[in-house]
Amino acid sequence: MSELDIVATMNLINNAAPLAEHGIACVLTIEGAATMFDPARFAFRPLTPELSFASVLAWKKLSPYSGAAGKFLEYIKSVQTEKMCRRNQYETQ
């Protein structure tokens, strides 16, 4: 990292993509964050050695969520339950 010249950081790939598209900057993002961009106009390269991280999603347990937030939380819970079921299935084999 000491060899990099980092001049800006951005939270949204949508804000950084135009800089890369016009050759002004190189952009670093996590895999899957830029699927909406035309792969013919952008080059995606994995880092070597691979960098990995853990992330946490937290929410108030008993708070009601409606609309998009509620649907998103339902989806995350279903994916988590599915992963736990698969993990338990492999552990019992």
C-alpha positions in Angstrom: 0.0 0.0 0.0 2.9 2.4 0.6 3.6 2.4 -3.2 0.0 3.6 -4.0 -0.8 7.2 -4.6 -4.4 7.3 -3.2 -5.9 10.7 -3.9 -9.5 10.0 -3.1 -11.9 7.5 -1.6 -15.5 7.0 -2.4 -18.3 5.0 -0.9 -20.2 4.4 -4.1 -18.8 2.7 -7.2 -21.3 4.8 -9.3 -19.3 7.9 -8.3 -15.9 6.4 -9.1 -16.8 4.7 -12.4 -16.8 7.8 -14.5 -13.2 8.6 -13.4 -12.1 5.1 -14.6 -14.1 5.3 -17.7 -12.4 8.6 -18.8 -8.9 7.3 -17.8 -8.6 9.8 -15.0 -8.1 7.1 -12.2 -8.0 3.5 -11.4 -10.7 2.2 -9.1 -10.6 -0.6 -6.6 -13.8 -2.2 -5.4 -15.1 -5.5 -4.1 -16.2 -8.3 -6.4 -19.8 -8.0 -7.5 -20.2 -4.3 -6.7 -19.9 -3.2 -10.3 -22.1 -5.7 -12.1 -24.2 -2.9 -13.7 -21.3 -1.6 -15.8 -20.5 -2.8 -19.3 -17.6 -5.2 -19.0 -16.5 -4.1 -22.5 -15.8 -0.6 -21.2 -14.2 -1.6 -17.9 -11.4 -4.1 -17.0 -11.9 -6.1 -13.8 -8.8 -7.8 -12.4 -8.6 -9.8 -9.2 -5.9 -8.9 -6.7 -3.0 -11.3 -6.1 -2.6 -12.4 -3.4 -6.3 -12.4 -2.7 -7.6 -10.0 -0.1 -10.6 -11.1 2.0 -12.6 -9.6 4.7 -15.6 -10.3 6.9 -18.6 -8.0 7.2 -21.4 -7.7 9.7 -25.0 -6.6 9.2 -26.8 -5.5 12.3 -30.4 -4.4 12.9 -32.7 -3.8 15.8 -34.3 -7.2 16.6 -37.8 -6.1 17.4 -38.2 -3.0 15.2 -40.7 -3.2 12.4 -39.3 -2.6 9.0 -41.5 -1.9 6.0 -41.0 -1.5 2.3 -37.6 -2.1 0.8 -35.9 -2.3 4.1 -38.2 -5.0 5.3 -37.9 -7.1 2.1 -34.1 -6.7 2.2 -34.0 -8.0 5.8 -36.3 -10.9 4.9 -34.0 -11.8 2.1 -30.9 -11.7 4.2 -32.5 -13.8 6.9 -33.6 -16.4 4.3 -30.1 -16.6 2.8 -28.5 -16.9 6.3 -31.0 -19.7 7.2 -30.2 -21.5 4.0 -26.5 -21.3 4.6 -26.8 -22.6 8.1 -28.9 -25.5 6.9 -26.3 -26.4 4.3 -23.5 -26.2 6.9 -25.4 -28.4 9.3 -26.1 -30.9 6.5 -22.3 -31.1 5.7 -21.4 -31.5 9.4 -23.7 -34.4 9.9 -22.4 -36.4 6.9 
